[in-house]
Every structure is written in C-alpha cells, then in structure tokens.
Amino acid sequence: MFLFRWFRRAGQTDSLTPPARELRSRQAGAAFRPGVELLDDRLAPSAASLFGAYNPSGPATHFSVTTPEAGTAGASSPVAVVALDASNHVVQNYTGTVQLTASDGTIPATYTFTAADHGIHLFTETLGTPGTDTVTATDSTAASITGSASLTVNPAPVATHLAVVVQPQAYAGAPTQVAVVALDAANHIVPTYTGTVRLTSSGTADTLPAAYTFTASDHGVHVFTVTAGTAGSDTLTATDTNTSTVTGSATVTVNAAPVATHFAVVVQPQAYAGAPTQVAVVALDAANHIVPTYTGTVSLTSTDAGATLPASYTFTAADHGVHTLNATFDTAGSYTVTATDGANAALTGTAAVTVNPAQVVTHFALLARPQAYAGAPTQVMVVALDASNHVVQNYTGTVQLTSSDGGATLPAAYTFTAADRGIHVFAVTLSAAGSQTITAADTTNSSLTATAAVNVSSSRPGRGGYHGWL
C-alpha cells in the first residue's frame, strides 16, 4: 500500500489545487513532509471527495507528476502520475498511454492506465548521478497532456569505517553473534554497502567465519557467528578486503566455559493423569547460571511407575542448555520426576508434581463471532471442558457441527488429536441472513454439546468503515 499526502513544494510545475502531492512509499523508505489528508493508492471512486467535486465528463488536460524532494544516487524513488482535467479534478476514467522520461535516471518508458488505476499510477525510478533530475509524463497521443517534477539527487553515501557490535561477555566454546555495520564519516549506516568483510581475532583458538560479501538485502548490516577458543580478553576486527582503512573492532571478555553441575527440573505443580505434561530440563553450573554449551544426554525417571516418559535426549548447541520434554503420568497422587545425565549420574535434578485424577469432559464451549456475513466463512472454536470449566487437553472425541441455517456449509465430523489439547477451530459458511445458531456435539455422547448464536448479515459492508467483528 502507498499513502499520499497533500503538500506545497516550491518549483512544482503542475497547477494542482491543493497545489502538489507528495507520496510516501513504505518500500522506498523516503522521508516526506507532514500533510493533511491520507489516500490509499488504489483510490476508490467514493474517495473523489478528497479532491473536490468530481466531473466524470471532464477529459484529461494535464498530468500532476509528484516525486520526493530528494533521493540518493543509485536508489529507487517513487513517482506518482495523476491525470487531471481543466479544473484540476482527478480524471478517474483516464485510460491513455503515458510516455515517461527522466533527465538522469531509469524509469519505465510507457504505461497504459487501466480502469483500476482511477487516474493515478505509481512508478519507480532508479536515480542516476548527483544533481537535479526531472521526470516528465506525456500522453502518447496528445502531447499537450503533460506534466513534470524535479528532485535533488544526493551522492550515495560512502562507507569510511565499520562498527563491530558484540556482547561484552562471552563463553569459551560457545557461539557469539557479532554484528558488523558499514558507516559513513558522519556515523550514518550506509545501506548500499556491498563490500567484502573479513573478521580477524586476537584469540588464537577462535573459530571465525569466512569472508562475507554484503548484499543489497543486508542494508549495511550483517551478523556473523564467532566461537571464542580460550578465556581472556579478545579483540574482534572487521576489515574490508579491498580497502583496509574501512575497518572497525570491538573487545569482548571471554570467560571460561561453564561446567554443568546439576539440573533444574521445571514442571507444573499440578498435572492430570493421562494428559501430557511438559517438563523443562535446565543445565546449571555451581552458581546456578545456565550452561548454554551443555550437550550431554538426559534421561527422565519418575516415582510413578506407570508414567509414560520420553526416550533419552541429547542436548544440542541450539538448546542453549534448556530443553522441554513431555511426560504423561498414569495415576493420581504425589510423584517426582528426575532428570539425570547419562554419563554422569551426579549431574541430576528433581521436581515434585501432584497428579490429579484424569479429567472427564462434561461439556463443550462453542466460541463464535457474534457477527457473520452470508456466504463468507467464519471461524468457530470448540473447547472440551470438565465440570470445573478446565480445558480437557487429552480429549480425543469426534465432534459434529450443525446449524439452524439449512443452507450453511459445515465441515465434516472431526476427531480431536493430542495435538489439539482439547481445542479445535472450524470454518463455517452461513447462507441465510438473520439470527442463526451453530451447535457442536460429540458423536458418541449426545450430552456433550454446546450452541452459539450468530447474527448473519446479508452482505459485507464496504471498505473503510468500522462494523464491529469482521
């Protein structure tokens, strides 16, 4: 989406009243003056009031060409062309072919307006060399229908040095992210920088990435990964491989790799028999700091002999010392769950959990938007609940939806899975306007049911208004 703002700019060659228009493109990222009115680029005929009275019979007599006041050499810049009549009203039915020229830039040569343009079209120009650039639009069959605008093209910024950004503390053997930022002499980021950067380090045992060539998508910033080898003070330096003066460095204190001495086992204090429960295992050192480099193998055990426990798990570097496993307790009571390192039995941790009797589904909650539109899909959520209105996460029954709307399009019966955790969302399309109901029922237990009322409107409201739930 592109947004436009009315503004007055000296030197504009068209005669719009209000005078000229500046456009702001989120993609182009240019800065523009504050304005009064906002306009969607896909201008609907109903928006013509923004420009004054619209005369549908008025032919196009000239163009308004609008550009940012300034841009950067080599960068993209938006250009708006608006077809106007003699009263400076937008000619929304203009479908002529426009020839575009730029005195120092690259822009599409021709374009034929369509009805969908509503008399306004946005182009993209690639700016040329520093100086003044004039963009002109001319109708290919009526040369008198024309308009132009000029902008100042500033030189592209030049990277003079690099900023190296890194956390002040790191652990030996653990990956550390290092951001390299291309800056100009005024310490502004140079988004067009595409040089090749190599990282070096004062640490002899560090693991460094290969040289990297910045791309346009980096916008002057790239993140590398470095693994420090030994404890001590380590200086990381980034240097352009073609221009050694374009460089920068940062110092990081490398601490000795932490050693895991015990686990923290984190589990909800309450669980339900037969329902999966998440168990987080955290590798800690003697000072209770997380050990992000821990890559041992962990097994879970429980005092609940019937519990279903996961297979042994080997931590990876991506875990950063924390991993979550699933355990399913079998019977009600008070139990413990213990995590133990497979190679070091002293590396362990335990947590207590109270297991409640298995939940029993007694009813459903059916959640639906209060407003729907005939012929348009609407979402409904079915939640399996127990007598205390707690979600029954291990519900795996089959649910069928019905509706008072005989013409409604309803989904097929659905069997809940463990992954649903007692909640599932369906799509329903109602067809008849008025007050309708949707009902969810378990196919084997008719007492498990719920109903929601929906007010169905005959058509969706037009764009731009607020109409509650949509």
VEXDREN-704442 format. One record per residue (C-alpha): residue in one letter; residue number from 0; x, y, z. Coordinates in steps of 0.1 Angstrom, whole numbers. Layout:
N
SITE  residu  num      x      y      z
SITE       A  NUM      X      Y      Z
...
This chain:
470
SITE  residu  num      x      y      z
SITE       M    0      0      0      0
SITE       F    1     12     35     -8
SITE       L    2      0     66     11
SITE       F    3     -2    101     -3
SITE       R    4     -1    135     15
SITE       W    5    -11    169      1
SITE       F    6     17    195      4
SITE       R    7     31    226    -12
SITE       R    8     65    225    -27
SITE       A    9     84    253    -45
SITE       G   10     93    247    -81
SITE       Q   11     65    222    -88
SITE       T   12     55    226   -125
SITE       D   13     19    214   -124
SITE       S   14    -11    235   -110
SITE       L   15    -29    213    -86
SITE       T   16    -53    229    -62
SITE       P   17    -44    220    -34
SITE       P   18    -11    225    -52
SITE       A   19     10    194    -53
SITE       R   20     11    159    -38
SITE       E   21     39    141    -21
SITE       L   22     38    103    -18
SITE       R   23     52     82      8
SITE       S   24     62     47     -1
SITE       R   25     69     22     27
SITE       Q   26     91      3      2
SITE       A   27    110     34     -9
SITE       G   28    116     45     26
SITE       A   29    118     82     17
SITE       A   30    111    110     42
SITE       F   31     82    133     34
SITE       R   32     66    164     48
SITE       P   33     36    161     72
SITE       G   34      3    166     54
SITE       V   35    -34    168     60
SITE       E   36    -51    140     41
SITE       L   37    -42    103     36
SITE       L   38    -52     85      4
SITE       D   39    -49     48     -5
SITE       D   40    -32     43    -38
SITE       R   41    -60     21    -50
SITE       L   42    -83     51    -50
SITE       A   43   -120     41    -49
SITE       P   44   -144     63    -68
SITE       S   45   -161     71    -34
SITE       A   46   -128     89    -24
SITE       A   47   -132    115    -50
SITE       S   48   -144    140    -24
SITE       L   49   -109    143    -12
SITE       F   50   -101    162    -44
SITE       G   51   -133    183    -46
SITE       A   52   -163    178    -68
SITE       Y   53   -157    151    -95
SITE       N   54   -168    158   -130
SITE       P   55   -170    124   -148
SITE       S   56   -173    141   -183
SITE       G   57   -141    162   -179
SITE       P   58   -113    150   -202
SITE       A   59    -77    149   -190
SITE       T   60    -59    181   -199
SITE       H   61    -26    177   -180
SITE       F   62     -7    155   -155
SITE       S   63      4    160   -120
SITE       V   64     38    144   -116
SITE       T   65     50    141    -80
SITE       T   66     83    129    -66
SITE       P   67    101    131    -33
SITE       E   68    121    163    -28
SITE       A   69    153    144    -27
SITE       G   70    168    110    -32
SITE       T   71    201     91    -33
SITE       A   72    221     82    -65
SITE       G   73    215     46    -74
SITE       A   74    185     42    -51
SITE       S   75    148     36    -61
SITE       S   76    125     66    -59
SITE       P   77     86     67    -62
SITE       V   78     70     88    -89
SITE       A   79     32     94    -90
SITE       V   80     14    104   -121
SITE       V   81    -22    118   -118
SITE       A   82    -45    126   -147
SITE       L   83    -63    159   -142
SITE       D   84    -90    178   -160
SITE       A   85    -90    216   -166
SITE       S   86   -105    221   -131
SITE       N   87    -77    200   -115
SITE       H   88   -100    172   -107
SITE       V   89    -87    136   -109
SITE       V   90    -99    120   -142
SITE       Q   91   -107     86   -127
SITE       N   92   -117     71   -161
SITE       Y   93    -84     81   -178
SITE       T   94    -70     51   -198
SITE       G   95    -44     67   -220
SITE       T   96     -9     56   -226
SITE       V   97     18     77   -208
SITE       Q   98     54     81   -220
SITE       L   99     79     87   -192
SITE       T  100    113    103   -194
SITE       A  101    139    111   -167
SITE       S  102    167    136   -173
SITE       D  103    191    114   -153
SITE       G  104    176     82   -141
SITE       T  105    159     50   -152
SITE       I  106    121     48   -153
SITE       P  107     96     26   -173
SITE       A  108     92     41   -208
SITE       T  109     55     37   -213
SITE       Y  110     24     27   -194
SITE       T  111    -12     24   -203
SITE       F  112    -36     34   -175
SITE       T  113    -64      9   -166
SITE       A  114    -98     14   -150
SITE       A  115    -83      0   -118
SITE       D  116    -59     30   -116
SITE       H  117    -87     55   -112
SITE       G  118    -65     81   -129
SITE       I  119    -35     76   -106
SITE       H  120     -5     54   -111
SITE       L  121     28     49    -91
SITE       F  122     61     43   -108
SITE       T  123     96     35    -96
SITE       E  124    126     54   -109
SITE       T  125    162     44   -103
SITE       L  126    181     76    -97
SITE       G  127    212     84   -116
SITE       T  128    241    107   -108
SITE       P  129    241    135    -82
SITE       G  130    224    167    -93
SITE       T  131    188    176   -104
SITE       D  132    166    150   -121
SITE       T  133    134    160   -139
SITE       V  134    107    134   -146
SITE       T  135     82    141   -173
SITE       A  136     50    123   -182
SITE       T  137     33    129   -216
SITE       D  138      3    113   -232
SITE       S  139     14     93   -262
SITE       T  140    -14    106   -284
SITE       A  141    -19    141   -270
SITE       A  142     14    159   -263
SITE       S  143     -4    187   -246
SITE       I  144    -14    164   -218
SITE       T  145     19    165   -199
SITE       G  146     35    173   -165
SITE       S  147     68    171   -148
SITE       A  148     86    173   -115
SITE       S  149    122    177   -103
SITE       L  150    141    163    -74
SITE       T  151    175    166    -60
SITE       V  152    197    136    -63
SITE       N  153    223    134    -35
SITE       P  154    255    114    -37
SITE       A  155    254     78    -25
SITE       P  156    269     76     10
SITE       V  157    304     61     12
SITE       A  158    315     37     39
SITE       T  159    345     51     58
SITE       H  160    346     26     87
SITE       L  161    329     -4    102
SITE       A  162    313     -7    136
SITE       V  163    317    -41    153
SITE       V  164    289    -48    178
SITE       V  165    293    -77    202
SITE       Q  166    281    -87    237
SITE       P  167    308    -76    263
SITE       Q  168    309   -111    278
SITE       A  169    311   -145    261
SITE       Y  170    320   -181    270
SITE       A  171    348   -201    256
SITE       G  172    335   -227    232
SITE       A  173    300   -210    229
SITE       P  174    289   -193    197
SITE       T  175    287   -155    199
SITE       Q  176    269   -132    175
SITE       V  177    289   -103    161
SITE       A  178    272    -75    141
SITE       V  179    292    -55    115
SITE       V  180    277    -22    104
SITE       A  181    290     -1     75
SITE       L  182    291     36     84
SITE       D  183    300     68     67
SITE       A  184    321     97     81
SITE       A  185    290    110    100
SITE       N  186    284     75    115
SITE       H  187    253     70     94
SITE       I  188    246     35     82
SITE       V  189    255     30     45
SITE       P  190    226      8     33
SITE       T  191    242      5     -2
SITE       Y  192    275    -10     11
SITE       T  193    283    -42     -8
SITE       G  194    320    -47      1
SITE       T  195    336    -79     13
SITE       V  196    344    -81     50
SITE       R  197    368   -105     68
SITE       L  198    368   -110    106
SITE       T  199    401   -115    125
SITE       S  200    407   -120    162
SITE       S  201    434   -116    188
SITE       G  202    424   -150    201
SITE       T  203    445   -177    185
SITE       A  204    420   -205    191
SITE       D  205    388   -186    179
SITE       T  206    366   -201    152
SITE       L  207    359   -174    127
SITE       P  208    335   -173     97
SITE       A  209    347   -170     61
SITE       A  210    349   -136     45
SITE       Y  211    314   -123     36
SITE       T  212    303   -100      8
SITE       F  213    274    -77     18
SITE       T  214    243    -78     -4
SITE       A  215    217    -51    -10
SITE       S  216    193    -70     13
SITE       D  217    218    -65     42
SITE       H  218    212    -28     41
SITE       G  219    247    -22     55
SITE       V  220    244    -46     85
SITE       H  221    253    -82     87
SITE       V  222    256   -106    117
SITE       F  223    284   -132    120
SITE       T  224    289   -160    144
SITE       V  225    322   -164    162
SITE       T  226    332   -191    187
SITE       A  227    359   -179    212
SITE       G  228    385   -205    219
SITE       T  229    401   -196    253
SITE       A  230    393   -174    282
SITE       G  231    407   -139    283
SITE       S  232    403   -105    265
SITE       D  233    396   -110    228
SITE       T  234    396    -82    202
SITE       L  235    375    -89    171
SITE       T  236    383    -68    140
SITE       A  237    363    -64    108
SITE       T  238    381    -52     77
SITE       D  239    370    -46     41
SITE       T  240    392    -69     20
SITE       N  241    396    -42     -8
SITE       T  242    400    -11     14
SITE       S  243    419    -18     46
SITE       T  244    411     16     60
SITE       V  245    374      6     62
SITE       T  246    377    -13     94
SITE       G  247    365    -15    130
SITE       S  248    369    -36    161
SITE       A  249    354    -44    195
SITE       T  250    367    -62    226
SITE       V  251    349    -90    244
SITE       T  252    358   -107    277
SITE       V  253    358   -144    272
SITE       N  254    350   -164    303
SITE       A  255    360   -200    309
SITE       A  256    334   -224    296
SITE       P  257    309   -231    324
SITE       V  258    306   -267    337
SITE       A  259    272   -282    344
SITE       T  260    270   -294    380
SITE       H  261    232   -301    383
SITE       F  262    199   -298    366
SITE       A  263    168   -277    373
SITE       V  264    137   -296    365
SITE       V  265    107   -274    359
SITE       V  266     72   -288    358
SITE       Q  267     37   -275    365
SITE       P  268     29   -283    402
SITE       Q  269     -4   -298    391
SITE       A  270     -9   -324    363
SITE       Y  271    -37   -347    352
SITE       A  272    -34   -385    348
SITE       G  273    -33   -395    312
SITE       A  274    -26   -360    299
SITE       P  275      8   -349    286
SITE       T  276     28   -326    309
SITE       Q  277     57   -305    298
SITE       V  278     90   -310    318
SITE       A  279    118   -285    312
SITE       V  280    153   -295    320
SITE       V  281    179   -267    325
SITE       A  282    217   -274    328
SITE       L  283    232   -252    355
SITE       D  284    267   -246    369
SITE       A  285    276   -243    406
SITE       A  286    264   -207    406
SITE       N  287    231   -216    391
SITE       H  288    239   -200    358
SITE       I  289    225   -217    327
SITE       V  290    253   -236    309
SITE       P  291    245   -228    272
SITE       T  292    272   -252    260
SITE       Y  293    259   -283    277
SITE       T  294    255   -311    251
SITE       G  295    250   -342    274
SITE       T  296    224   -369    272
SITE       V  297    195   -367    297
SITE       S  298    170   -394    308
SITE       L  299    138   -388    327
SITE       T  300    126   -412    355
SITE       S  301     96   -409    378
SITE       T  302     82   -424    410
SITE       D  303     50   -430    391
SITE       A  304     58   -465    378
SITE       G  305     32   -463    351
SITE       A  306     42   -429    337
SITE       T  307     50   -426    300
SITE       L  308     84   -410    297
SITE       P  309    103   -398    266
SITE       A  310    134   -415    253
SITE       S  311    168   -402    263
SITE       Y  312    176   -368    247
SITE       T  313    210   -354    237
SITE       F  314    212   -316    241
SITE       T  315    224   -297    210
SITE       A  316    240   -263    207
SITE       A  317    207   -249    196
SITE       D  318    191   -258    230
SITE       H  319    214   -233    248
SITE       G  320    212   -255    279
SITE       V  321    174   -257    281
SITE       H  322    151   -284    266
SITE       T  323    115   -293    272
SITE       L  324    103   -329    272
SITE       N  325     68   -344    276
SITE       A  326     58   -369    303
SITE       T  327     24   -385    309
SITE       F  328     16   -396    344
SITE       D  329     -6   -427    349
SITE       T  330    -23   -424    383
SITE       A  331    -33   -398    408
SITE       G  332    -10   -390    436
SITE       S  333     22   -371    446
SITE       Y  334     52   -380    425
SITE       T  335     86   -368    415
SITE       V  336    102   -366    380
SITE       T  337    141   -367    378
SITE       A  338    165   -358    350
SITE       T  339    199   -375    350
SITE       D  340    229   -371    327
SITE       G  341    236   -405    311
SITE       A  342    274   -402    316
SITE       N  343    275   -385    350
SITE       A  344    249   -397    375
SITE       A  345    258   -369    399
SITE       L  346    245   -345    373
SITE       T  347    208   -347    382
SITE       G  348    178   -327    393
SITE       T  349    143   -335    406
SITE       A  350    109   -318    408
SITE       A  351     77   -328    426
SITE       V  352     43   -329    409
SITE       T  353      8   -336    422
SITE       V  354    -12   -357    397
SITE       N  355    -49   -353    398
SITE       P  356    -74   -379    385
SITE       A  357    -79   -379    348
SITE       Q  358   -102   -352    336
SITE       V  359   -136   -361    323
SITE       V  360   -152   -340    296
SITE       T  361   -187   -328    308
SITE       H  362   -195   -302    282
SITE       F  363   -182   -281    254
SITE       A  364   -177   -243    250
SITE       L  365   -185   -231    215
SITE       L  366   -170   -197    207
SITE       A  367   -181   -178    176
SITE       R  368   -180   -142    164
SITE       P  369   -213   -125    171
SITE       Q  370   -215   -111    136
SITE       A  371   -211   -130    103
SITE       Y  372   -218   -124     66
SITE       A  373   -239   -146     44
SITE       G  374   -216   -165     20
SITE       A  375   -184   -156     39
SITE       P  376   -165   -181     60
SITE       T  377   -165   -175     98
SITE       Q  378   -145   -193    124
SITE       V  379   -159   -212    154
SITE       M  380   -139   -227    183
SITE       V  381   -149   -259    201
SITE       V  382   -133   -263    236
SITE       A  383   -137   -295    257
SITE       L  384   -142   -287    294
SITE       D  385   -146   -306    326
SITE       A  386   -171   -298    354
SITE       S  387   -148   -271    367
SITE       N  388   -145   -255    333
SITE       H  389   -109   -265    329
SITE       V  390    -98   -274    294
SITE       V  391    -95   -312    290
SITE       Q  392    -63   -314    270
SITE       N  393    -65   -352    264
SITE       Y  394   -100   -351    248
SITE       T  395    -99   -372    216
SITE       G  396   -136   -375    208
SITE       T  397   -153   -368    175
SITE       V  398   -173   -336    171
SITE       Q  399   -200   -328    145
SITE       L  400   -213   -293    138
SITE       T  401   -249   -285    129
SITE       S  402   -267   -252    123
SITE       S  403   -302   -238    122
SITE       D  404   -292   -224     88
SITE       G  405   -302   -253     65
SITE       G  406   -281   -239     37
SITE       A  407   -249   -235     58
SITE       T  408   -217   -251     46
SITE       L  409   -204   -271     75
SITE       P  410   -172   -291     80
SITE       A  411   -171   -329     82
SITE       A  412   -171   -345    116
SITE       Y  413   -137   -341    132
SITE       T  414   -118   -363    157
SITE       F  415    -97   -343    181
SITE       T  416    -60   -353    184
SITE       A  417    -35   -350    212
SITE       A  418    -20   -320    194
SITE       D  419    -53   -301    197
SITE       R  420    -51   -302    235
SITE       G  421    -88   -300    238
SITE       I  422    -93   -270    214
SITE       H  423   -101   -270    177
SITE       V  424   -111   -243    153
SITE       F  425   -136   -249    124
SITE       A  426   -147   -228     94
SITE       V  427   -184   -224     88
SITE       T  428   -201   -205     60
SITE       L  429   -237   -194     68
SITE       S  430   -260   -186     39
SITE       A  431   -292   -171     54
SITE       A  432   -294   -136     69
SITE       G  433   -309   -133    104
SITE       S  434   -303   -149    138
SITE       Q  435   -288   -184    134
SITE       T  436   -273   -209    157
SITE       I  437   -243   -233    154
SITE       T  438   -242   -264    176
SITE       A  439   -212   -287    184
SITE       A  440   -219   -322    196
SITE       D  441   -199   -353    204
SITE       T  442   -209   -381    180
SITE       T  443   -209   -408    207
SITE       N  444   -221   -388    237
SITE       S  445   -250   -365    229
SITE       S  446   -248   -349    263
SITE       L  447   -215   -333    252
SITE       T  448   -228   -303    233
SITE       A  449   -228   -265    230
SITE       T  450   -245   -239    210
SITE       A  451   -237   -203    199
SITE       A  452   -259   -177    183
SITE       V  453   -246   -157    153
SITE       N  454   -263   -127    137
SITE       V  455   -259   -131     99
SITE       S  456   -259   -100     77
SITE       S  457   -268   -103     40
SITE       S  458   -236    -87     27
SITE       R  459   -203    -75     39
SITE       P  460   -200    -37     44
SITE       G  461   -180    -16     20
SITE       R  462   -143     -9     25
SITE       G  463   -132     16     50
SITE       G  464   -159     16     76
SITE       Y  465   -159      0    111
SITE       H  466   -185    -26    116
SITE       G  467   -175    -45    147
SITE       W  468   -164    -80    143
SITE       L  469   -153    -88    107
